[in-house]
Amino acid sequence: MPKLLTVYYSHTGTTKKLAEQIHGKLGGDVFELVPADAYPQDMGEVIKRGMQEITDGVSVALQGNPPDAGGYGIIAAGTPNWCSTLAPPLTTYLKSQNLSGKTLAVFVTHGRGGLGHIPEDLQKLFPEAKLTEVFDGNSPDGLDAWLKIVGAPSHSPS
Ligand SMILES: Cc1cc2nc3c(=O)[nH]c(=O)nc-3n(C[C@H](O)[C@H](O)[C@H](O)COP(=O)(O)O)c2cc1C
């Protein structure tokens, strides 16, 4: 049975809540990506910094020791939609890993912009991974069906 990792970035807690739900259903390990230099709480400022990091393709320094994806077969990776793409902490983490042959199952929460161009960006960035359908976390009713697509065995938390 492939080992499972749920890894995510969340600025205001929405993606974190979904990640905890997914981890509860999947079991396996979970890791929250925390930038070493915290993003500002002010919406205008965080958008300014986020947009600049996305445009410049900045690698964001992360706190702690994010797990080596090498030990896992399925990586469920969560992010808010930032400027129609992945938030830089998740992009940074995924780019630092060898995802060859790994199932990469991305879940996204958003304002009103849906998945933006996240599915296309994932195909460009991580063609070596086995990408599943991207899960729209603003429509949580589809979660169990998505987890089946991910190929993860269902897990009953004890
Ligand atoms: C810097 C920044 C950029 C954002 N860009 C978008 C966007 O392009 N489209 C969208 O629908 N929501 C956008 N949002 C809203 C978030 O995706 C949404 O609130 C998300 O659920 C927040 O998740 P979190 O609480 O885990 O951080 C943006 C939020 C921030 C802070």
The ligand as a Tripos MOL2 file, in Angstrom:
@<TRIPOS>MOLECULE
LIG
   31    33     1     0     0
SMALL
NO_CHARGES

@<TRIPOS>ATOM
      1 C1         -2.3410   36.7750   -2.0500 C.3       1 LIG1
      2 C2         -3.7250   36.2130   -2.3320 C.ar      1 LIG1
      3 C3         -4.1360   36.0400   -3.6390 C.ar      1 LIG1
      4 C4         -5.4100   35.4860   -3.8990 C.ar      1 LIG1
      5 N1         -5.7780   35.2930   -5.2010 N.ar      1 LIG1
      6 C5         -6.9710   34.6970   -5.4640 C.ar      1 LIG1
      7 C6         -7.3770   34.4430   -6.8090 C.ar      1 LIG1
      8 O1         -6.6690   34.7620   -7.7830 O.2       1 LIG1
      9 N2         -8.5760   33.8420   -7.0130 N.ar      1 LIG1
     10 C7         -9.3980   33.4730   -5.9700 C.ar      1 LIG1
     11 O2        -10.4630   32.9170   -6.2160 O.2       1 LIG1
     12 N3         -9.0350   33.6890   -4.6870 N.ar      1 LIG1
     13 C8         -7.8540   34.3050   -4.4030 C.ar      1 LIG1
     14 N4         -7.4890   34.5270   -3.0990 N.ar      1 LIG1
     15 C9         -8.3900   34.0680   -2.0190 C.3       1 LIG1
     16 C10        -7.9640   32.7180   -1.4120 C.3       1 LIG1
     17 O3         -7.6640   31.7740   -2.4190 O.3       1 LIG1
     18 C11        -9.0650   32.1180   -0.5290 C.3       1 LIG1
     19 O4         -9.4850   33.0380    0.4240 O.3       1 LIG1
     20 C12        -8.5800   30.8220    0.1280 C.3       1 LIG1
     21 O5         -9.6660   30.0110    0.5160 O.3       1 LIG1
     22 C13        -7.7110   31.1170    1.3640 C.3       1 LIG1
     23 O6         -7.2020   29.9230    1.8480 O.3       1 LIG1
     24 P1         -6.3700   29.8990    3.2140 P.3       1 LIG1
     25 O7         -7.3170   30.3560    4.3280 O.co2     1 LIG1
     26 O8         -5.9880   28.4660    3.4010 O.co2     1 LIG1
     27 O9         -5.2050   30.7960    3.0820 O.co2     1 LIG1
     28 C14        -6.2560   35.1120   -2.8140 C.ar      1 LIG1
     29 C15        -5.8310   35.3250   -1.4970 C.ar      1 LIG1
     30 C16        -4.5800   35.8730   -1.2560 C.ar      1 LIG1
     31 C17        -4.1400   36.1030    0.1840 C.3       1 LIG1
@<TRIPOS>BOND
     1     1     2 1
     2     2     3 ar
     3     2    30 ar
     4     3     4 ar
     5     4     5 ar
     6     4    28 ar
     7     5     6 ar
     8     6     7 ar
     9     6    13 1
    10     7     8 2
    11     7     9 ar
    12     9    10 ar
    13    10    11 2
    14    10    12 ar
    15    12    13 ar
    16    13    14 ar
    17    14    15 1
    18    14    28 ar
    19    15    16 1
    20    16    17 1
    21    16    18 1
    22    18    19 1
    23    18    20 1
    24    20    21 1
    25    20    22 1
    26    22    23 1
    27    23    24 1
    28    24    25 2
    29    24    26 1
    30    24    27 1
    31    28    29 ar
    32    29    30 ar
    33    30    31 1
@<TRIPOS>SUBSTRUCTURE
     1 LIG1         1 GROUP 0 **** ****
